[in-house]
Structure formats: structure tokens, C-alpha cells
Amino acid sequence: MAAAWAVLVVLLAAAQAASAAPATAPAFLWAPKNYGRSDDTKEVVHYQTVSSKSLAKSVLAEGGWSNFICSREAAQRNVDVAVIFIGSTLQSADISKDNQVDPALADRLKLSFTSSNFSMAFPYVSTSDDEKLESSLLSGFAANCNSGFERNDITYTDKCTVSGQDLYKYPNMDAINDLVVSGRANPFGRTGLIVFCSGGFQRLGRLVKSEGELLAQLVELLEHSGAKYTILYASQPSGLLESPSSLPLSRHLAEKKINDTKAGQSKCDGECLVKSSLLEGAFVGIVLLIILISGLMCMMGIDTPSRFEVPQES
């Protein structure tokens, strides 16, 4: 029985370690139209927990951004504007909630994810308060572009912070609109990269706009300009206290029908199937181990004579 108890202790320790995993926030990548990719990628969800640097690598490789971010030549340009939208409110656990903190943001992300020709989701991106998310993403781009990534042509909005750089920041949405319409966002015919930090535009005079309203306004701006664009939304909320492993994350953004939230919660997605299979295997293994130990102990407890009497002849 001691061996069975040891196995149970190991399983409990593993469960506690999983519950102590770092808090996460989601990220979404989409483009309304296919921008030169050879394959159609739509509503792809990566359930692994990734760091911000790994997110940058996936965006370059799987998202196709390396074609116009790493190679700044005009001949490689299939996109006019690439936008990195840095949010500050959405957490991984918020995706499955019925009462959203920012309903406009949830609706915009769902609509963009399901209606775009190209879309990817990263529900679990580990964030840290030690480094700004925009700075970490740009460092990841630079590390994976093999010296082909130029930071001088990047456009920043207010509240953006990049370590080691003195940034010129655009103060409002009108300035971003003029930048895109005039073509100054993509100088020399190259793809322009805009880093949009929502905290800078949320308070404009007496009018306070939510993060979802800012994202919707930015999308409408790009649509009206006629530019070919792609957007990476990533969130870095401050003071994350909840653990992602102890909170259910239903795949609402991957549902065909946006309003069918109850049906989405009742389905078991890929992560759910993996966890259920692991739990079933663990329980079966414990039961078999207990049976084995009990059988060995019973066999050891059988007291049989070492010698038998010879039957007497009559």
C-alpha cells in the first residue's frame, strides 16, 4: 500500500503545480482577406500556454508576418498595414464569462475571428509586469527575423513603451487616420507596422472610450481607407490573480454562431479531451497498482507446509 500512497502523493503534487501556473491573457491574429498565404488558415486555436516571445515567433512563422515584417522590401508586400493592438483588460478566464467587462471588445473579437479569411487564437499567453508586452513582442520579432527587422519605420501611439527607444507617439485616432490615408504608414511601398496601445486613447477630453470601442473604431478606419491590413490583438492586464488551470475556458470565439454561448460551453474541446484522457489513465493506473499490491500481499500471506507426509500403505 505504501507504493500506491506514493503514487497518489505524486499526482496531488502535480495538480498543485499545475494550479500554481502563471496567469495568462489571450491573443488573436486575423486578416479580412488572405494576404498571399498558400494555405487557408481560419479559426485555428493553439491551446498551449506560450510566452510573449513564443507568440511573436508563431505570428511570424504560422501567421505569415515574416513575409512583410522581416523582409522590408516592397516586392514582398502583400499587406499595407500591420497593427499590433495592445489591450489592458481581457484575461483568459474572461472569454468564457457571460457577463463581459467590455462587451464591445468581446463582440468585436468574436466577429473578427469568425468572419475573417485568416484567423488564429492563442488563449493562453503568459504575461509579466516586468516588461511591457509591446516591447517583448518587438524583441521577439527582432530575434526571429535574422537582422531583417527595422524598428525605425514603426508607428506608435500614446502610452506605448519600448525599452531603449525614444519614441514619437501619435496622440489620437485622427492622427492615425491621416497616417493611413496619406500612405505615410507604409513608406517606400513597404508594409507599415503600427503599435496601438489602447491606454493612450481611452480618455479623449471628457469622452471615455472602452477598449472595444477603440478597436472597433480602428477596424472601421482601416476598412474605410481601403488598405489591406492584418491585426494582432494581445492583452496585458495588470494584477492578474487568477490561475488559468483552475478556470474553465470555453471556446466561445471558435463557435460559428456568436450568440450560441450555451452550446459552446456544453462541448468538450481538444484541451478538455486531453485532460479527461489523462485523468482516466491516472485512475485506471492507481486501481491496477492497488490490485497488484493486494495480490502480492495475499500471496505472501499464504502459509503452506514445506514438507508433506508420505501416504501410508494399507
Secondary structure by P-SEA (a helix, b strand, c coil): caaaaaaaaaaaaaaaaaaacccbbbbbbbbccccccccccccccccccccaaaaaaaaaacccccccccccccccccccbbbbccccccccccccccccccaaaaaaaaaaaccccccccccbbbbbccccaaaaaaaaaaaaccccccccccccccccccccccccccccaaaaaaaaaaccccccccbbbbbcccccccccccccccaaaaaaaaaaaaaaacccbbbbbbbbbccccccccccccccccccccccaaaaaaacccaaaaaaaaaaaaaaaaaaaaaaaaaaaaaaaabbbbccccccccc
